Amino acid sequence: MTPIARPERRSFPSRHDRPVLLRMNASDQLRAGRKTRRILQLLVGLVGYGAAVMMLVESGLGAASWNVLTEGTANTLGISFGWATNLIAVLVLLAWIPMRELPGLGTLLNVALVGFAADATADVLPVPQGTPLQAGYLVLGLVALAFFDALYLGAQFGSGPRDGIMTGLVRITRLPVAVVRTGIEVAVAGAGWLLGGAVGVGTVLIAVCMGPLVGFFLPPATVGLPAPSAGDRR
């Protein structure tokens, strides 16, 4: 008796499945669909990210982890904050190589827009007077930083230098975004503190809460795109 051939089983995403970040090179990112939505989301995310960074700075309750590392590096090497920022960015990009992380339009615009948006925000943002307002800046800035970080990452145009470490480690380790991001924030803040960077209550709050917040905002912020192949997903 000839056995009846069974149809090949395929798995299709259900309506409850959420989009995922795809591992695409710059060319694939530009060829992918929904470009108008994605470019607008990228720009809004990066500008909002820069504004949120400045709100945290203006709170005066402690810098974010990477700023602590930058300050510590500048003090240790006797260089300016700006030169320390550039040095760390170069070292972080070198760390992309073994992780095979792919840059894109978002990588370039991250460098070009975030600092500009932060400076523009500093010109119009009132300095908070008193601890309650400082605390408000800190909490609002933290939530905004995580939201806009997820927004620009979800546009699927690649990540900035520092976020590339997170997306690369998430892809390699298969750990949740919240776990990886929290580990990075704590490690970076600790290294900066050992190098002489100033740590405040805001630094601790950002390091502990940034990962879970990005993990919460990223799935709904990610623009759904068809994967080129099963092995190309992050």
Secondary structure, DSSP 8 states (H G I E B T S, - for coil): --------------TT-----B---HHHHHHSS-HHHHHHHHHHHHHHHHHHHHHHHHH-S---HHHHHHHHHHHHHT--HHHHHHHHHHHHHHHHHHHT----HHHHHHHHHHHHHHHHHHHHS----SHHHHHHHHHHHHHHHHHHHHHHHHTTS---HHHHHHHHHHHHH---HHHHHHHHHHHHHHHHHHTT----HHHHHHHHHHHHHHHHHHHHHS-----SSGGGB-
